[in-house]
Amino acid sequence: MREDLTQAFRLAEKVDYQSGSIVSKEIIKKEKGSVTLFAIAAGQGISEHSAPFDVLVQIVDGEAEIIISGKTHIVKSGESLIMPANEPHALQAAKQFKMLLVMIRV
C-alpha cells in the first residue's frame, strides 16, 4: 500500500497554484470513478462541457464561479455543489481557487 494514501493530509496542500494555469492532481483513479484535485489560477477557467455522470465539486480554497445550464453559482471554500449528469457546465476563477472533483461512474 502506498504510504501517501495511508497518512492524513490536507487537500489544499496537495496541489499548488501556478500563475496563468490550471493544475490537476489525480488522487484516485478507478474503473468506476475518480477523485481529482485542481488548483485554478485567477483569470483561468474550464470551458462549457457536460459529463455523462453526476460530479461532486468541493471547494477547498478560495471561491469558484460555476455555471450550470446557464445559471451562475458562487461556491466558497468549504462548500460543495453537484453538477448533474448531461447538464452543460463551466468554471471560472475571478480569484484563484482549489477544488476537489469526485466523479462516480454508474
Backbone as JSON Lines, residues from 0, in Angstrom:
{"i":0,"aa":"M","n":[0.85,-1.18,0.0],"ca":[0.0,0.0,0.0],"c":[0.89,1.24,0.0]}
{"i":1,"aa":"R","n":[0.55,2.2,-0.85],"ca":[1.35,3.43,-0.92],"c":[1.2,4.23,0.36]}
{"i":2,"aa":"E","n":[2.33,4.68,0.9],"ca":[2.32,5.42,2.15],"c":[1.53,6.72,2.07]}
{"i":3,"aa":"D","n":[1.6,7.42,0.93],"ca":[0.91,8.7,0.83],"c":[-0.6,8.56,0.91]}
{"i":4,"aa":"L","n":[-1.14,7.37,0.69],"ca":[-2.58,7.15,0.81],"c":[-3.0,6.72,2.2]}
{"i":5,"aa":"T","n":[-2.04,6.38,3.05],"ca":[-2.39,5.89,4.38],"c":[-2.13,6.92,5.47]}
{"i":6,"aa":"Q","n":[-1.72,8.11,5.09],"ca":[-1.45,9.18,6.04],"c":[-2.47,10.3,5.85]}
{"i":7,"aa":"A","n":[-2.92,10.88,6.96],"ca":[-3.84,12.02,6.87],"c":[-3.15,13.18,6.14]}
{"i":8,"aa":"F","n":[-3.92,13.92,5.36],"ca":[-3.36,15.06,4.63],"c":[-4.43,16.12,4.44]}
{"i":9,"aa":"R","n":[-3.99,17.33,4.12],"ca":[-4.89,18.43,3.81],"c":[-4.95,18.57,2.3]}
{"i":10,"aa":"L","n":[-6.16,18.51,1.77],"ca":[-6.33,18.58,0.32],"c":[-5.67,19.81,-0.28]}
{"i":11,"aa":"A","n":[-5.88,20.97,0.33],"ca":[-5.37,22.22,-0.23],"c":[-3.84,22.22,-0.35]}
{"i":12,"aa":"E","n":[-3.17,21.38,0.42],"ca":[-1.7,21.33,0.37],"c":[-1.17,20.33,-0.65]}
{"i":13,"aa":"K","n":[-2.05,19.57,-1.29],"ca":[-1.61,18.54,-2.24],"c":[-1.42,19.05,-3.66]}
{"i":14,"aa":"V","n":[-1.81,20.29,-3.94],"ca":[-1.62,20.87,-5.27],"c":[-1.34,22.36,-5.1]}
{"i":15,"aa":"D","n":[-0.42,22.88,-5.91],"ca":[-0.03,24.29,-5.82],"c":[-0.56,25.08,-7.0]}
{"i":16,"aa":"Y","n":[-0.82,26.36,-6.75],"ca":[-1.21,27.27,-7.82],"c":[0.0,27.55,-8.72]}
{"i":17,"aa":"Q","n":[-0.27,27.73,-10.0],"ca":[0.74,28.2,-10.95],"c":[0.09,29.34,-11.73]}
{"i":18,"aa":"S","n":[0.75,30.48,-11.75],"ca":[0.21,31.66,-12.41],"c":[-0.2,31.35,-13.85]}
{"i":19,"aa":"G","n":[-1.44,31.75,-14.2],"ca":[-1.93,31.57,-15.55],"c":[-2.24,30.15,-15.95]}
{"i":20,"aa":"S","n":[-2.35,29.25,-14.97],"ca":[-2.52,27.83,-15.29],"c":[-3.61,27.15,-14.48]}
{"i":21,"aa":"I","n":[-3.98,25.99,-14.97],"ca":[-4.83,25.07,-14.23],"c":[-3.98,23.83,-13.96]}
{"i":22,"aa":"V","n":[-3.85,23.5,-12.69],"ca":[-3.04,22.35,-12.29],"c":[-3.99,21.29,-11.74]}
{"i":23,"aa":"S","n":[-3.8,20.04,-12.15],"ca":[-4.63,18.96,-11.61],"c":[-3.75,17.85,-11.08]}
{"i":24,"aa":"K","n":[-4.27,17.18,-10.06],"ca":[-3.58,16.03,-9.48],"c":[-4.62,14.97,-9.19]}
{"i":25,"aa":"E","n":[-4.47,13.84,-9.84],"ca":[-5.39,12.74,-9.62],"c":[-5.05,12.08,-8.29]}
{"i":26,"aa":"I","n":[-6.03,12.0,-7.4],"ca":[-5.83,11.39,-6.09],"c":[-6.18,9.9,-6.16]}
{"i":27,"aa":"I","n":[-7.31,9.6,-6.82],"ca":[-7.75,8.22,-7.01],"c":[-8.3,8.07,-8.43]}
{"i":28,"aa":"K","n":[-7.92,7.01,-9.1],"ca":[-8.5,6.7,-10.41],"c":[-8.79,5.21,-10.44]}
{"i":29,"aa":"K","n":[-10.05,4.9,-10.58],"ca":[-10.51,3.51,-10.66],"c":[-11.46,3.39,-11.84]}
{"i":30,"aa":"E","n":[-11.78,2.18,-12.21],"ca":[-12.7,1.95,-13.32],"c":[-14.05,2.62,-13.09]}
{"i":31,"aa":"K","n":[-14.51,2.64,-11.86],"ca":[-15.84,3.18,-11.55],"c":[-15.84,4.64,-11.14]}
{"i":32,"aa":"G","n":[-14.69,5.31,-11.15],"ca":[-14.7,6.72,-10.81],"c":[-13.33,7.27,-10.52]}
{"i":33,"aa":"S","n":[-13.32,8.58,-10.25],"ca":[-12.05,9.24,-9.98],"c":[-12.25,10.39,-9.0]}
{"i":34,"aa":"V","n":[-11.16,10.75,-8.34],"ca":[-11.11,11.9,-7.44],"c":[-9.91,12.72,-7.88]}
{"i":35,"aa":"T","n":[-10.16,13.97,-8.27],"ca":[-9.09,14.82,-8.79],"c":[-9.1,16.15,-8.07]}
{"i":36,"aa":"L","n":[-7.93,16.63,-7.75],"ca":[-7.74,17.92,-7.09],"c":[-7.23,18.92,-8.12]}
{"i":37,"aa":"F","n":[-7.82,20.1,-8.16],"ca":[-7.44,21.16,-9.1],"c":[-7.02,22.42,-8.36]}
{"i":38,"aa":"A","n":[-6.04,23.13,-8.9],"ca":[-5.69,24.49,-8.47],"c":[-5.84,25.35,-9.71]}
{"i":39,"aa":"I","n":[-6.77,26.3,-9.67],"ca":[-7.08,27.11,-10.84],"c":[-6.71,28.56,-10.55]}
{"i":40,"aa":"A","n":[-5.78,29.08,-11.33],"ca":[-5.28,30.45,-11.12],"c":[-6.35,31.47,-11.52]}
{"i":41,"aa":"A","n":[-6.27,32.64,-10.91],"ca":[-7.19,33.73,-11.23],"c":[-7.17,34.0,-12.73]}
{"i":42,"aa":"G","n":[-8.36,34.21,-13.29],"ca":[-8.47,34.5,-14.71],"c":[-8.58,33.27,-15.59]}
{"i":43,"aa":"Q","n":[-8.41,32.1,-15.01],"ca":[-8.49,30.85,-15.77],"c":[-9.88,30.24,-15.63]}
{"i":44,"aa":"G","n":[-10.17,29.26,-16.45],"ca":[-11.46,28.6,-16.37],"c":[-11.46,27.32,-17.17]}
{"i":45,"aa":"I","n":[-12.55,26.6,-17.03],"ca":[-12.78,25.39,-17.8],"c":[-14.02,25.66,-18.64]}
{"i":46,"aa":"S","n":[-13.89,25.55,-19.95],"ca":[-14.98,25.9,-20.86],"c":[-16.16,24.95,-20.7]}
{"i":47,"aa":"E","n":[-17.29,25.41,-21.21],"ca":[-18.53,24.65,-21.07],"c":[-18.41,23.27,-21.7]}
{"i":48,"aa":"H","n":[-18.88,22.28,-20.96],"ca":[-18.9,20.9,-21.41],"c":[-19.94,20.16,-20.56]}
{"i":49,"aa":"S","n":[-20.14,18.9,-20.81],"ca":[-21.03,18.1,-19.96],"c":[-20.35,16.76,-19.7]}
{"i":50,"aa":"A","n":[-20.84,16.08,-18.68],"ca":[-20.31,14.76,-18.33],"c":[-21.48,13.79,-18.26]}
{"i":51,"aa":"P","n":[-21.26,12.53,-18.57],"ca":[-22.35,11.56,-18.55],"c":[-22.73,11.09,-17.14]}
{"i":52,"aa":"F","n":[-22.04,11.62,-16.13],"ca":[-22.28,11.22,-14.74],"c":[-22.36,12.46,-13.86]}
{"i":53,"aa":"D","n":[-23.08,12.37,-12.74],"ca":[-23.07,13.44,-11.76],"c":[-21.64,13.65,-11.27]}
{"i":54,"aa":"V","n":[-21.31,14.9,-10.98],"ca":[-19.98,15.24,-10.48],"c":[-20.15,16.08,-9.22]}
{"i":55,"aa":"L","n":[-19.46,15.67,-8.15],"ca":[-19.45,16.44,-6.91],"c":[-18.2,17.31,-6.89]}
{"i":56,"aa":"V","n":[-18.39,18.6,-6.64],"ca":[-17.27,19.53,-6.52],"c":[-17.26,20.07,-5.1]}
{"i":57,"aa":"Q","n":[-16.11,20.05,-4.46],"ca":[-15.94,20.68,-3.15],"c":[-14.82,21.7,-3.28]}
{"i":58,"aa":"I","n":[-15.1,22.95,-2.92],"ca":[-14.09,24.0,-2.95],"c":[-13.28,23.9,-1.66]}
{"i":59,"aa":"V","n":[-11.98,23.73,-1.79],"ca":[-11.12,23.57,-0.62],"c":[-10.29,24.82,-0.33]}
{"i":60,"aa":"D","n":[-10.3,25.78,-1.27],"ca":[-9.6,27.05,-1.05],"c":[-10.17,28.06,-2.05]}
{"i":61,"aa":"G","n":[-10.42,29.26,-1.59],"ca":[-10.87,30.32,-2.49],"c":[-12.35,30.27,-2.79]}
{"i":62,"aa":"E","n":[-12.68,30.71,-4.01],"ca":[-14.08,30.87,-4.42],"c":[-14.19,30.63,-5.91]}
{"i":63,"aa":"A","n":[-15.15,29.78,-6.3],"ca":[-15.33,29.43,-7.71],"c":[-16.65,29.97,-8.24]}
{"i":64,"aa":"E","n":[-16.65,30.3,-9.51],"ca":[-17.88,30.62,-10.23],"c":[-18.18,29.42,-11.11]}
{"i":65,"aa":"I","n":[-19.27,28.72,-10.78],"ca":[-19.64,27.52,-11.52],"c":[-20.97,27.79,-12.22]}
{"i":66,"aa":"I","n":[-20.97,27.63,-13.53],"ca":[-22.16,27.88,-14.33],"c":[-22.72,26.54,-14.76]}
{"i":67,"aa":"I","n":[-23.98,26.27,-14.38],"ca":[-24.66,25.03,-14.74],"c":[-25.92,25.39,-15.52]}
{"i":68,"aa":"S","n":[-25.99,24.94,-16.75],"ca":[-27.14,25.22,-17.61],"c":[-27.49,26.71,-17.61]}
{"i":69,"aa":"G","n":[-26.47,27.55,-17.68],"ca":[-26.65,28.99,-17.78],"c":[-26.85,29.72,-16.46]}
{"i":70,"aa":"K","n":[-26.97,29.0,-15.34],"ca":[-27.16,29.62,-14.03],"c":[-25.83,29.65,-13.28]}
{"i":71,"aa":"T","n":[-25.45,30.84,-12.78],"ca":[-24.18,31.01,-12.08],"c":[-24.33,30.74,-10.59]}
{"i":72,"aa":"H","n":[-23.38,29.96,-10.07],"ca":[-23.33,29.65,-8.64],"c":[-21.96,30.1,-8.12]}
{"i":73,"aa":"I","n":[-21.94,30.85,-7.04],"ca":[-20.68,31.21,-6.38],"c":[-20.5,30.22,-5.24]}
{"i":74,"aa":"V","n":[-19.43,29.45,-5.3],"ca":[-19.18,28.39,-4.33],"c":[-17.87,28.72,-3.62]}
{"i":75,"aa":"K","n":[-17.94,28.81,-2.29],"ca":[-16.79,29.24,-1.49],"c":[-16.14,28.07,-0.77]}
{"i":76,"aa":"S","n":[-14.94,28.33,-0.27],"ca":[-14.18,27.33,0.47],"c":[-15.05,26.66,1.53]}
{"i":77,"aa":"G","n":[-15.04,25.34,1.54],"ca":[-15.84,24.58,2.49],"c":[-17.22,24.2,1.95]}
{"i":78,"aa":"E","n":[-17.6,24.76,0.8],"ca":[-18.9,24.46,0.22],"c":[-18.76,23.46,-0.93]}
{"i":79,"aa":"S","n":[-19.86,22.78,-1.23],"ca":[-19.88,21.77,-2.29],"c":[-21.07,22.02,-3.21]}
{"i":80,"aa":"L","n":[-21.0,21.45,-4.39],"ca":[-22.05,21.58,-5.39],"c":[-22.03,20.33,-6.26]}
{"i":81,"aa":"I","n":[-23.21,19.87,-6.66],"ca":[-23.29,18.75,-7.59],"c":[-23.6,19.3,-8.97]}
{"i":82,"aa":"M","n":[-22.8,18.9,-9.93],"ca":[-23.05,19.23,-11.33],"c":[-23.73,18.0,-11.93]}
{"i":83,"aa":"P","n":[-25.04,18.12,-12.27],"ca":[-25.8,16.96,-12.73],"c":[-25.31,16.41,-14.07]}
{"i":84,"aa":"A","n":[-25.48,15.12,-14.24],"ca":[-25.11,14.45,-15.49],"c":[-25.81,15.1,-16.67]}
{"i":85,"aa":"N","n":[-25.09,15.21,-17.76],"ca":[-25.6,15.7,-19.05],"c":[-26.05,17.15,-19.05]}
{"i":86,"aa":"E","n":[-25.78,17.91,-18.0],"ca":[-26.08,19.34,-17.96],"c":[-24.81,20.11,-18.33]}
{"i":87,"aa":"P","n":[-24.88,21.07,-19.23],"ca":[-23.68,21.84,-19.57],"c":[-23.21,22.65,-18.36]}
{"i":88,"aa":"H","n":[-21.9,22.63,-18.14],"ca":[-21.34,23.39,-17.02],"c":[-19.96,23.93,-17.39]}
{"i":89,"aa":"A","n":[-19.57,25.0,-16.71],"ca":[-18.27,25.63,-16.91],"c":[-17.81,26.19,-15.57]}
{"i":90,"aa":"L","n":[-16.52,26.45,-15.44],"ca":[-15.96,27.01,-14.22],"c":[-15.09,28.2,-14.56]}
{"i":91,"aa":"Q","n":[-15.16,29.24,-13.73],"ca":[-14.35,30.44,-13.91],"c":[-13.72,30.82,-12.57]}
{"i":92,"aa":"A","n":[-12.53,31.4,-12.64],"ca":[-11.82,31.83,-11.44],"c":[-11.6,33.33,-11.48]}
{"i":93,"aa":"A","n":[-12.54,34.09,-10.88],"ca":[-12.3,35.53,-10.72],"c":[-11.11,35.7,-9.77]}
{"i":94,"aa":"K","n":[-11.05,34.81,-8.77],"ca":[-9.92,34.7,-7.84],"c":[-9.46,33.25,-7.93]}
{"i":95,"aa":"Q","n":[-8.24,32.99,-7.55],"ca":[-7.76,31.61,-7.58],"c":[-8.57,30.73,-6.63]}
{"i":96,"aa":"F","n":[-8.71,29.46,-7.0],"ca":[-9.39,28.52,-6.11],"c":[-8.86,27.1,-6.35]}
{"i":97,"aa":"K","n":[-9.08,26.27,-5.33],"ca":[-8.75,24.85,-5.41],"c":[-10.04,24.07,-5.19]}
{"i":98,"aa":"M","n":[-10.19,23.0,-5.94],"ca":[-11.39,22.19,-5.79],"c":[-11.07,20.71,-5.9]}
{"i":99,"aa":"L","n":[-11.88,19.94,-5.21],"ca":[-11.84,18.5,-5.32],"c":[-13.03,18.09,-6.17]}
{"i":100,"aa":"L","n":[-12.77,17.3,-7.2],"ca":[-13.81,16.85,-8.11],"c":[-13.93,15.33,-7.98]}
{"i":101,"aa":"V","n":[-15.16,14.88,-7.66],"ca":[-15.41,13.46,-7.48],"c":[-16.43,13.02,-8.52]}
{"i":102,"aa":"M","n":[-16.03,12.06,-9.35],"ca":[-16.94,11.52,-10.35],"c":[-17.03,10.01,-10.17]}
{"i":103,"aa":"I","n":[-18.27,9.54,-10.0],"ca":[-18.51,8.11,-9.86],"c":[-19.32,7.66,-11.07]}
{"i":104,"aa":"R","n":[-18.78,6.71,-11.78],"ca":[-19.43,6.19,-12.99],"c":[-20.37,5.06,-12.61]}
{"i":105,"aa":"V","n":[-21.6,5.19,-13.01],"ca":[-22.58,4.13,-12.72],"c":[-23.31,3.72,-13.98]}
